[in-house]
Amino acid sequence: MADYGLTIKKEGEIDFLSLGALIHRLDPGVVPFRKARSCEIHVSGGEFNCAANLSDCFGLNTAIASAMVDYPIGDLIDGFVQSMGVKRFYKHFTHNGVNGPNMATVYSDRGQGVRAPIVFYNRSNEAAAQLKPGDFDWKAIFGRGVRWIHSGGIFAALSATTGEVIIEAFKAAREAGTVTSFDLNYRAKLWDLWGGNDKAQEVISRIVEYTDVLVGNEEDLQLGLGIAGPKVEGSKAHSKLDPASFFSMIDSVTKKYPLIKIVGTTLREVLSTNRHKWGAVVWINGKTYSTPVTDLDVYDRVGGGDGFASGLIYGLLQGLPGDEALRLGWAHGALLTTFPGDTTMATLSQVKAFAAGGSARIQR
């Protein structure tokens, strides 16, 4: 087991538990919604995606704690959760047949070339936003043996109570000896509805006080935690692929939040909607690691960051050296952008091959 500066249980009934909202994403492909006549339905959720990826691709025992509405959309979503092999701890809600509570809808066309993807929401009367402390029996859940719990900034931003649920869960996790991770995933559209950036930093800083592993880029660290960022020299595009500016912020993060032992993020330069440059970096207990930068031909970019987090966490749970864990995250995130939808369709052998320097030559 590599030295990460934290203790990871070697075994447990649940390797990885996510806490967050389940949603469904409507995807008309390259057609803008204003001209769409049909769409695919993807089941998603920033936190759930990691549990699904770690189960389906990496073979871990995973679970989700979330809200579930007992109506057809809930049935659709729950069926997909089950198909990905994810255990469920639900707070159930009953739909009134008219206006909810609802499972949230995300609308996201894929864009094409010089036309960027467009994302907007319908989270009206969302069941997950109504979750509050006391809705889950954390003592019983952690009593089953949970190695790792993960949540994120999207769930924290849904309402005044969801952040409190994360804090309650993370406190219980620390008492149980479970590793905690948090993806900052700063979304201004969500925070602006009930307090803006000041409220975001107030809530997130309280969560991060109980966090071992942090996922977030320079912008997330600045907007979510109020960490001052460096002045960027040279082109904006170059800065997005340069790990130096990210690593320069870590001292400020760890001085403010000394429990944090690992901070990681992807590095992405968007040349066009379908052509990206992709890298990743991680700071682990004082040591820094970076991946090569690779060119991506992107089919659907949604979920790439969660794909990175999933692969990195898998490597950490396996006790791999930091550079190997990072390359698994980098490889899996890259592969995920080649599939439709928000969750993985990759195999572990594909991830390992790409991480080791594999190519796109046909496999016969």
DRENZA-845199 format. One record per residue (C-alpha): residue in three letters; x, y, z. Coordinates in steps of 0.02 Angstrom, whole numbers, plus 32768, in hexadecimal, padded with zeros to 4 digits. Each point is the difference from the previous one (the first is absolute). Layout:
# DRENZA-845199
ALAXYZ ...
# end
This chain:
# DRENZA-845199
MET800080008000 ALA804980A77FCA ASP8011808A8082 TYR7F75807D7FDF GLY8001804B80AF LEU7F587FB08026 THR7FC17F568034 ILE7F947F9F7F85 LYS7FA77F65803E LYS803D7F667FA4 GLU7F517FB67FF4 GLY7F4980238023 GLU7F547FD27FC1 ILE7FFB80A27F9C ASP809F803E7FAD PHE7FB780A67FC9 LEU7F62805F8031 SER7FC1809A7FA4 LEU7F8D8082804C GLY7FA6806E7F82 ALA7F6E801E7F8C LEU7FCA7F897F76 ILE7FC880567F61 HIS7FD37FD67F4D ARG8050805C7F6E LEU7FA5801B7F5C ASP807B7FFE7F6F PRO7FCA802C7F4D GLY80B27FE27FC2 VAL804780847F8D VAL7F54804F7FE4 PRO7FDC809B8069 PHE7F677FED8071 ARG7FA180877FA4 LYS80027F907F66 ALA7FFD7F558055 ARG7F797F807FDD SER80487F6F8063 CYS80837FE08085 GLU805A7F7A8063 ILE7FE97FF080BC HIS809C7FED806B VAL7FFD7FE180BC SER80808068805A GLY803480648099 GLY80AF80408024 GLU800F7F928099 PHE7FA27F697FBB ASN806D7FFC7F64 CYS80967FD1806A ALA7FA37F728056 ALA7FC37FBF7F58 ASN80AD800A7FB2 LEU80567FAC8092 SER7F827F727FFC ASP7FED7FE37F45 CYS80B3801B7FC4 PHE806B7FE5809A GLY7F9E7F758054 LEU7FED804F80AD ASN7F6C7FEF8076 THR7FAC80AA7FFA ALA7F6280558040 ILE7F9F80A37FF2 ALA7FA280608087 SER7F7F806D7FAA ALA7F4B80357FED MET7F8B7F957F99 VAL7F5280317FC5 ASP7F857F707FEB TYR7FC080247F50 PRO80317FC87F50 ILE809580757FEE GLY80417FC180A7 ASP7FE67F4D7FC4 LEU806580257F63 ILE808F804B8064 ASP7FFF7F778084 GLY80047F7B7F79 PHE809F804B7FB9 VAL804F800D80AD GLN7FDF7F478019 SER80437FD57F53 MET80A78051802E GLY800D7F92809B VAL7FED808E807E LYS7FAB7FDD80A7 ARG7F7B807E8033 PHE7FDB805C80A2 TYR7F69806A7FD5 LYS7F93807F8058 HIS7F5D7FE27FA4 PHE7F87808A7FCA THR7F527FF07FB5 HIS7FD580637F63 ASN7F59805A800C GLY7FD77FE57F48 VAL801080B87FD4 ASN80998060803A GLY806F7F898061 PRO806D7FE6805B ASN80657FDB7F64 MET809E7FAB7FC7 ALA8063808D7FB1 THR801680127F44 VAL809D80407FAC TYR7FF880357F49 SER80A67FF77FA4 ASP801E7FFE7F45 ARG80A87FC17FC7 GLY803780947F96 GLN80717FE87F6A GLY80A280507FC5 VAL7FFD80BB8022 ARG7F527FF18051 ALA80117FDF80BA PRO7F8B7F8B8062 ILE7F748058805D VAL7FC67FC480AB PHE7F6680388061 TYR7F957FB58089 ASN7F527FDF8040 ARG801B7FE080B9 SER7F5780448037 ASN7FC17FAD809F GLU80917F857FFA ALA7FF57F758080 ALA80BC7FFD801F ALA7FFB80B88032 GLN7F887FD0808C LEU80797F878051 LYS8030803680AF PRO80667FC28095 GLY7FB07F67804E ASP7FBF7FB87F5B PHE80877F797FFE ASP80367F8C808C TRP80BA801D7FEC LYS802D7F978097 ALA7FAB7F697FB2 ILE804980227F53 PHE80B28016803D GLY7FE87F6E8076 ARG7FFB7F907F65 GLY80B380307FD8 VAL801A80917F88 ARG80B080247FC1 TRP7FE180A57FA7 ILE7F7480837FF4 HIS7FF480847F78 SER7F9480997FE4 GLY800A80A27F9F GLY7FD980B57FE6 ILE7F6A7FE47F8F PHE7FA27FA6808A ALA803A80808081 ALA7FBA808C7F93 LEU7F4F7FBC7FF1 SER7FB9804A80A1 ALA8027803E80AF THR7FF07F4E8044 THR80657F977F85 GLY80A88043803A GLU7FCD7FD680B2 VAL7FDD7F4D7FC8 ILE80B27FF47FBB ILE804A804480A2 GLU7F997F858067 ALA803A7F6F7F91 PHE80B780358001 LYS8001801180BE ALA7FBA7F50800F ALA807E7FC37F80 ARG809380438062 GLU7FC07FAB809D ALA7FF57F5D7F9E GLY80AE80107FB6 THR7FBD801B7F4F VAL805F806C7F84 THR7FA0809A7FC4 SER800F80537F56 PHE7FAC809A7FB9 ASP7FF8803F7F4D LEU7FEF80BE8005 ASN7FA180017F59 TYR7FD480B98012 ARG7F60802D7FA3 ALA7FD780B9800D LYS7F517FE67FB6 LEU7FD07F958096 TRP805180678089 ASP7FBC80A57FBB LEU7F4E7FC78026 TRP8017800A80BC GLY809880618036 GLY808380097F78 ASN80BB7FF08016 ASP8004803780B7 LYS7F857F788032 ALA805D7F807F95 GLN80A580228058 GLU7FAD7FFC80AB VAL7FB17F557FDF ILE80907FB17FA2 SER80828037807E ARG7F9F7FA8808A ILE7FF87F607F98 VAL80B980047FD4 GLU802C800780BA TYR7FD07F478001 THR804A7FD37F56 ASP80997F937FDE VAL800480067F42 LEU7FD180977F97 VAL7FDA80077F46 GLY7FFC80A97FAA ASN805980707F86 GLU804880AE801C GLU7F5880557FE3 ASP7FA97F888078 LEU808280248087 GLN7FED80BB7FE9 LEU7F4180087FF4 GLY7FD67F708074 LEU8081801B8088 GLY803680B47FE8 ILE80B57FCC7FE4 ALA806180897FA7 GLY80437FC77F57 PRO80A180347FAA LYS8009807D7F73 VAL800B7F9F7F5F GLU809680237F91 GLY7FEF7FE87F47 SER7F667FC37FA4 LYS7F627FC88056 ALA80047F5D7F9F HIS80B07FD78038 SER7FD3801F80B7 LYS7F787F7B7FF8 LEU80827F7B7FD7 ASP8088803E8075 PRO7FFC7FA680A9 ALA806F80828053 SER7F74807D801E PHE7F927F78804E PHE808A7FBC8070 SER802B80B28038 MET7F55800A8055 ILE80117F5F8065 ASP8061804D8091 SER7F72807B801C VAL7F807F747FF9 THR805A7F8F807C LYS8029808D8079 LYS7F47802D8008 TYR7FC67F4A8002 PRO808A7F96804F LEU7F9C7F5D7FF7 ILE800C7FFD7F42 LYS80827F847FC4 ILE7FD97FF57F46 VAL7FCA80817F7E GLY7FEA7FD47F49 THR7FB580467F61 THR7FFB7FF17F43 LEU8055807A7F8B ARG7F9E80237F62 GLU801880747F6D VAL7F68800A7F8F LEU803680187F4B SER7F507FDD7FC1 THR7F6A7FA38044 ASN80447F5E7FBA ARG80BB801D8015 HIS804F801480AC LYS80AC7FF3804C TRP7FF77F9C80A2 GLY80717FE88096 ALA7FF17FE880BC VAL8060802A809E VAL7FFA7FCB80B6 TRP8052803780A2 ILE80127F71807C ASN8040802480AE GLY808680797FC5 LYS802C7FAB7F5B THR7FC780397F54 TYR7FDA7F967F67 SER7FCE802F7F4E THR7FCA7F9E7F67 PRO802E801D7F4A VAL7F8B806B7F9A THR7F9E7F9E7F7E ASP7F8C80357F73 LEU7F4A7FCD8013 ASP7F7F7FEA7F77 VAL7F688021806C TYR7F587FAD7FE1 ASP7FA9803B80A1 ARG80638064807F VAL7F837FF2808F GLY80437F93808D GLY80B880087FD1 GLY8030805080A5 ASP7F9F7F7C8061 GLY80587F7D7F97 PHE80A780488037 ALA7FCC800180B8 SER7FC57F4B7FF2 GLY80A27FBE7FBA LEU806A8063807C ILE7F987FC28093 TYR800D7F4D7FC1 GLY80BD800E7FFC LEU8002804880B0 LEU7F8D7F788043 GLN80767F807FB2 GLY809580528056 LEU805B80227F5D PRO8090807D7FF4 GLY7FC280B17FE5 ASP8037800D7F4C GLU7FA97F5C7FD3 ALA7F5E80338056 LEU800380A67FA4 ARG801B7FAF7F56 LEU7F6B7F8E801C GLY7F9480988021 TRP8046805C7F69 ALA7FE67F697F90 HIS7F4F7FD9803B GLY7FC980B57FF2 ALA804480077F4F LEU7FA77F607FCE LEU7F5C803A804B THR7FF980937F88 THR7FF87F837F70 PHE7F5A7FB68039 PRO7F4F80467FFF GLY7FBB802880AC ASP8049802F80A7 THR803C7F578040 THR80837F867FC7 MET7FFB7F7F7F75 ALA80BA7FD98011 THR804E7F5F803E LEU808B7FFB807F SER80767FB37F80 GLN7FDF80947F8B VAL8025807C808B LYS80A17FA98032 ALA80387FF47F4B PHE7FE480B97FE0 ALA8052802E80A5 ALA80987F9C7FCC GLY800E805A7F5A GLY7F887F9E7F92 SER7FC0803C7F59 ALA7F5F7FFC7F9C ARG803B7F747F8F ILE7F777F807FE0 GLN7FFB7F71807D ARG7FEC7F597FA4 
# end
